[in-house]
Structure formats: structure tokens, C-alpha cells
Amino acid sequence: MMEDDLIVGDWPNRFAVRLMVRLWWLAEHDFSSLDEYDTKQTKQLYYRLSYLNDDELELLRLKYCRRENHPLEYAVVAEHYQMPFKEFRAWRLAVIEKLESYRFKPNRVQEP
């Protein structure tokens, strides 16, 4: 399977993390600099981020949406959430798993 196939297919955990680290900050601050392939990946990243609730999205944003091309350290993020490291790690992995499987429609907030 080629990386191009992964844009709209299932994402292995490492692929999702790599995209968040490489593209998220850039997409929000310099979208025009993205080439066609990165634009497709970014659109799919945002589509998949829409699967998450606000707390999950904030967790990933804090850890991965960074100007530096590397995630924030686990210990720093765990401390921010005042969680033991193992508990934080399990939560982070569970959130990233939500990004792995492609869905035809993102979760939408139910109207009252």
C-alpha cells in the first residue's frame, strides 16, 4: 500500500501522528505553502479531527499542533492534565485510534 492510498483509507497510528506533527500547525498558519498532496492530507486530517469531542481535540492540539516539527513531551502534557503518565498515555492512544478508521461521515453535533 502506498502512502497516497492512506489519505482516505485506514490510517495506522504512526501515520496519523506523523501527519499531525508535520502538517497541523503549518495548515493553520501557512496553508498556501502546502503542495497538492499535503493539501489532500490536511483536508483528511481535519475531516478525521471532526470525529473527536472538544476534550480529545484539545489534547491532540496541545501535543501535536506545534510550530516545531515535533510533539510536546508526554510528561509536559500529562502534567498539564494532572494525570499519571500511564493514564495519559492510554487516553492519548485511545483518541488517536479514533482517527485510524475512515468514516464516510464525521460525527456531527445533534441539534436539540
ABEGO torsion letter per residue (X at the ends): XBAAAAAABBBBAAAAAAAAAAAAAAAAABAAABBAAAAAAAAAAAAAAAABBAAAAAAAAAAABBABABBBBAAAAAAAAGBBAAAAAAAAAAAAAAAABBBABBBBBBBX
